[in-house]
Amino acid sequence: MNHRLYFLGAVICFGIAAPANAYSPTDLQTLLSTKKCVGCDLSGADLSRKQLVNADLQAANLVGANLTGTNLSGAKLGGANLTGATLARTNLTQAVLQAASAIDVNFANTNLTRTDLSYANLVNTNFRTAILSNTDLAGSNLALADFTGVNLGNTSLTSANLAGARGVSGSAPIISPSPNSTDRNSTTVPSSVPAKPDVEEGATMPQRPRVYRIPPGLGRPQRLVPGGTRQSEPVKFDPSY
């Protein structure tokens, strides 16, 4: 009888355990009051429709977070983990998400104008109806991503992995077409291998002091330095290439 009670108690204890995506209330309050929470735990947090312009969330854990309608214009999200987060109708104009993980993310109706998503892990990401104007996706992992109906004419896809991606011509890494091209939705497939950022651990770069890695299990680890402030426009295709 005692054994049965012990077993029942154990089942109850495990059954009421805290959910995996449990954010830190302290971190949430810090973000809302200061707009700065580097490396904080906001997994599963409801940040919908918040005003987080220029917020610093580098390397933050935002797994499963609700960012629907949130204004993250100019935000720093380099190295952040956004896997499974809801980002529909989010404003990410000029935000920096370099080396971020955004697997299975829905960017429907999201404004990604001049957003830096270079070297990000974007496997199975939905970009339908998203605005990708001068967006930097160079070197990113876009396997199985959906670009159906999206104009990629001014988007940098240099050395990106587009295996199985929809809405682009070809399944190899591609780059944007020449500015003189008459078909703004067409793309050119070069015979190049996806490049890896050549950044050593602890390297010093202007305004890029922090070094982050893609979280384990969410893609090939890469030593990357997410930018704090965007310094240049996305790389455009050189017709003489």
C-alpha positions as a printed Julia matrix, in Angstrom:
241×3 Matrix{Float64}:
  0.0    0.0     0.0
  2.83   2.36    0.92
  4.5    1.67   -2.41
  1.31   2.58   -4.26
  0.98   5.84   -2.35
  4.6    6.68   -3.07
  4.12   6.0    -6.77
  0.93   8.09   -6.88
  2.69  10.96   -5.12
  5.56  10.85   -7.59
  3.17  10.96  -10.54
  1.36  13.95   -9.06
  4.63  15.8    -8.41
  5.83  15.28  -11.97
  2.41  16.14  -13.35
  2.39  19.58  -11.76
  5.98  20.4   -12.68
  6.56  23.84  -14.19
  6.22  24.03  -17.98
  9.39  23.97  -20.08
  8.8   27.49  -21.4
  8.72  29.34  -18.09
 10.13  32.85  -18.29
 11.76  34.73  -15.45
  9.38  37.41  -14.03
 12.45  39.41  -12.99
 13.84  39.36  -16.53
 10.46  40.35  -17.95
 10.2   43.33  -15.62
 13.77  44.35  -16.44
 12.99  44.33  -20.15
  9.78  46.33  -19.82
 11.37  48.96  -17.58
 14.78  49.34  -19.24
 14.34  47.78  -22.72
 17.6   45.96  -22.07
 17.84  42.3   -21.06
 20.9   40.65  -22.59
 20.89  36.86  -22.25
 17.69  36.86  -20.2
 15.03  34.13  -20.05
 11.77  35.2   -21.7
 10.71  31.78  -22.96
  6.95  31.6   -23.36
  6.48  35.23  -22.28
  3.59  37.3   -23.66
  5.19  40.37  -25.24
  2.42  40.97  -27.77
  1.85  44.57  -28.86
  4.66  45.87  -26.62
  6.73  48.91  -27.61
 10.29  47.59  -27.62
 11.93  49.97  -30.09
 15.75  49.66  -29.96
 15.49  47.04  -27.2
 18.65  45.06  -26.42
 17.79  41.35  -26.33
 21.05  39.86  -27.54
 21.38  36.13  -26.78
 17.98  36.17  -25.03
 15.87  33.01  -24.71
 12.58  33.81  -26.48
 11.55  30.24  -27.28
  7.78  30.1   -27.74
  7.35  33.78  -26.83
  4.35  35.71  -28.15
  5.59  38.75  -30.09
  2.46  39.31  -32.17
  2.14  42.96  -33.17
  5.21  43.93  -31.12
  7.27  46.93  -32.23
 10.89  45.74  -32.29
 12.15  48.31  -34.77
 15.91  48.71  -34.39
 16.07  46.01  -31.72
 19.25  44.02  -31.1
 18.49  40.29  -31.16
 21.84  38.91  -32.25
 22.26  35.32  -31.08
 18.75  35.21  -29.61
 16.72  31.98  -29.64
 13.28  32.66  -31.17
 12.45  29.08  -32.04
  8.7   28.53  -32.11
  7.99  32.17  -31.23
  4.98  33.98  -32.73
  6.11  36.95  -34.81
  3.07  37.67  -36.99
  2.47  41.37  -37.72
  5.67  42.27  -35.85
  7.68  45.37  -36.76
 11.33  44.33  -37.14
 12.51  47.13  -39.42
 16.28  47.69  -39.13
 16.49  45.13  -36.32
 19.63  42.98  -35.99
 19.03  39.22  -35.68
 22.43  38.06  -36.85
 23.06  34.4   -35.89
 19.64  34.19  -34.23
 17.68  30.92  -34.22
 14.16  31.34  -35.59
 13.18  27.79  -36.52
  9.48  27.18  -37.3
  8.69  30.9   -36.95
  5.73  32.5   -38.7
  6.66  35.94  -40.1
  3.25  36.49  -41.73
  2.6   40.2   -42.34
  5.86  41.04  -40.54
  7.88  44.05  -41.65
 11.5   42.95  -42.17
 12.66  46.03  -44.08
 16.45  46.47  -43.73
 16.5   43.72  -41.1
 19.81  41.88  -40.58
 19.12  38.13  -40.51
 22.54  37.12  -41.78
 23.78  33.69  -40.63
 20.49  33.09  -38.81
 18.96  29.62  -38.47
 15.59  29.98  -40.24
 14.68  26.38  -41.03
 11.01  25.88  -41.98
 10.26  29.59  -41.55
  7.13  31.11  -43.13
  7.84  34.39  -44.93
  4.53  34.54  -46.81
  3.12  38.1   -46.96
  6.2   39.4   -45.12
  7.97  42.55  -46.33
 11.55  41.73  -47.33
 12.88  45.02  -48.66
 16.68  45.34  -48.46
 16.66  42.47  -45.96
 20.02  40.77  -45.31
 19.71  36.96  -45.34
 23.29  36.29  -46.42
 24.72  33.02  -45.12
 21.5   32.08  -43.33
 19.98  28.6   -43.16
 16.67  28.85  -45.04
 16.05  25.16  -45.67
 12.32  24.48  -46.2
 11.49  28.2   -45.81
  8.41  29.49  -47.65
  8.83  32.66  -49.75
  5.7   32.14  -51.84
  4.51  35.46  -53.27
  7.38  37.44  -51.72
  9.39  39.9   -53.8
 13.07  39.04  -53.31
 14.36  41.61  -55.79
 16.21  43.68  -53.18
 16.95  40.89  -50.73
 20.49  39.62  -50.11
 20.6   35.81  -50.2
 24.29  35.43  -50.87
 25.55  31.98  -49.81
 22.26  31.2   -48.03
 21.11  27.58  -47.77
 17.8   27.33  -49.65
 17.48  23.55  -49.85
 13.8   22.72  -50.21
 12.76  26.38  -49.95
  9.59  27.45  -51.76
  9.07  30.63  -53.76
 12.63  30.8   -55.12
 14.12  29.36  -58.28
 16.46  26.49  -57.48
 17.4   24.78  -54.25
 21.01  25.96  -54.02
 22.38  29.15  -52.43
 21.28  32.16  -54.46
 21.96  35.86  -54.69
 19.82  38.79  -55.69
 19.46  39.57  -59.41
 21.17  42.41  -61.16
 19.53  45.83  -60.64
 19.19  45.98  -64.45
 17.21  42.76  -64.55
 13.7   43.09  -65.98
 12.34  40.3   -63.78
 12.52  41.5   -60.18
 11.27  38.17  -58.84
 13.89  36.05  -60.59
 17.07  34.81  -58.94
 20.43  33.54  -60.1
 21.95  30.32  -58.79
 25.75  30.47  -58.5
 27.91  27.39  -58.02
 29.21  28.4   -54.63
 29.35  26.72  -51.25
 27.59  28.44  -48.33
 30.14  30.61  -46.58
 30.76  30.55  -42.85
 31.59  33.71  -40.97
 35.32  33.83  -40.34
 35.27  35.21  -36.81
 37.55  33.84  -34.16
 36.54  33.52  -30.51
 37.24  36.78  -28.71
 37.98  38.72  -31.89
 37.64  42.47  -31.61
 35.31  44.19  -34.06
 33.99  47.78  -34.02
 30.73  48.0   -32.03
 30.45  44.2   -32.01
 31.99  43.15  -28.68
 29.9   40.09  -27.87
 30.39  36.58  -29.27
 27.47  34.2   -29.47
 26.84  30.7   -30.73
 23.7   29.15  -32.18
 22.15  27.17  -29.26
 23.03  23.42  -29.22
 20.7   21.27  -31.28
 19.39  24.18  -33.35
 21.85  24.09  -36.2
 25.56  23.9   -36.8
 27.41  25.87  -34.09
 29.14  28.9   -35.5
 31.22  31.52  -33.76
 29.48  34.71  -34.71
 29.49  38.31  -33.62
 25.99  39.86  -33.81
 26.06  43.54  -34.68
 24.79  46.04  -32.18
 24.16  48.73  -34.79
 23.71  48.24  -38.5
 26.72  49.68  -40.29
 26.0   48.98  -43.96
 23.31  48.07  -46.44
 22.7   44.4   -47.38
 25.14  43.08  -49.93
 23.87  43.58  -53.47
 24.67  41.4   -56.44
 27.55  42.6   -58.58
 26.69  42.16  -62.31
 30.39  41.58  -63.04
 30.44  38.51  -60.73
